[in-house]
Amino acid sequence: MFSGASNEGYGAAAYIRLSDNSGRISTALLMGKSRVCPVQATTIPRLELIAAVVSINLAQHILKELQITVDQTFYHTDSTTVLHYIFNDRKRFPIFVANRVKVIKDFSENTQWRYIQSKENPADIASRGFTSQQMLNSNIWFDGPYFLRGPEELWKNDMPEGVVELEGSTSFAVHPEDEEGNAVDKFLKYYSSWHRLRTAVAVYHRLFSILKSKSQARLNGSITAEELDAALLEKQSSDISRRKLFVRK
């Protein structure tokens, strides 16, 4: 099972992997499902979580209808956020997240979930869309990623560093060699609401000022109009790109 989401839509794809006594392995697409994004704006991490639930439901349907016994089922996602939601047993999540994580945990185990890079994820096709010609020329859509046709012990499951969206907080890991932009650029990718984006940048500024001055000031408290105005004037800063900060929304 593979799931993925984008600004355009979200979806899942199911593949069957068969091996014979000679060790020959073949794979094939069983079923795919895609949906356009809801009219009401939501974040990419939440869409990825919805896609993971679609993957769970699709798997349950297939397992019920197949006339053969399936030895193992694995779920792949390119969202580290979804994996952290699933693996976190101590954090209390908002209702939206908690309800969907419960569905995932009811029908799967943590060990069944794997990370996959976006370029190897066939569900990206379901979420972003392909032309008919692109679809006909796409081996990854009809056969699945190439690693499925190799020994299971060689499958990669590397968990990369990235953004982890948990209840009430977002962690941005920024490295000096990152040439794609500073921390503020990363905010732009993970906030679909202009108001939330501006507020997050304002909180980031406040935390940065507290750390820089080494003061005992507290981070909590209402954001002022002046701080919101300052957030609009944010420019790239080398000081920002050299820090790893945890920002509370």
Helices and strands as residue ranges (DSSP letters): E 2-5, E 9-19, E 25-36, H 44-65, E 75-77, H 80-87, H 95-107, G 110-112, E 113-115, G 118-120, H 123-128, H 132-136, H 139-143, G 146-149, G 152-154, E 164-166, E 169-172, H 183-190, H 194-213, H 225-232, G 240-242, E 245-248
